[in-house]
Amino acid sequence: QVQLVESGGGLVQAGGSLRLSCVASGSVRFINVMGWYRQAPGKQRDLIATITSDGTTTYVDSVRGRFTISSDNGKNTVSLQMNSLKPEDTAVYYCYVRESNIGDRNYWGRGTQVTVSS
């Protein structure tokens, strides 16, 4: 089992920045992917950024160039630096990890609200 706790959400004006952080605990030894999902009101939860244990990152087009994902494996943390925020970035953001001890297991945090005002 892996437990995830996010922090750093809030209200920001368009063009501003926020930094989300997530701390993993429990069976962290076998985590090989960390990332962030988001879910806007009335929409599905979408994966927006990932980072693997070797540091490879991926982003969806809508956030590439504005968001930066990073991790500190020694502290089992993953962060998302969000710059040039837009109202359409408003969503609940969920930390995500994949743990591959016996098969692949996915875990999500409870989420943190990000609201971008125009």
Stockholm file with secondary structure:
# STOCKHOLM 1.0

chainA/1-118         QVQLVESGGGLVQAGGSLRLSCVASGSVRFINVMGWYRQAPGKQRDLIATITSDGTTTYVDSVRGRFTISSDNGKNTVSLQMNSLKPEDTAVYYCYVRESNIGDRNYWGRGTQVTVSS
#=GR chainA/1-118 SS CEEEEEECCEEEETTCCEEEEEEEEESGGGEEEEEEEEECTTSCEEEEEEEETTCCEEECTTTBTTEEEEEETTTTEEEEEECSCCGGGCEEEEEEEEECSSSCEEEECCCEEEEEEC
#=GC SS_cons         CEEEEEECCEEEETTCCEEEEEEEEESGGGEEEEEEEEECTTSCEEEEEEEETTCCEEECTTTBTTEEEEEETTTTEEEEEECSCCGGGCEEEEEEEEECSSSCEEEECCCEEEEEEC
//
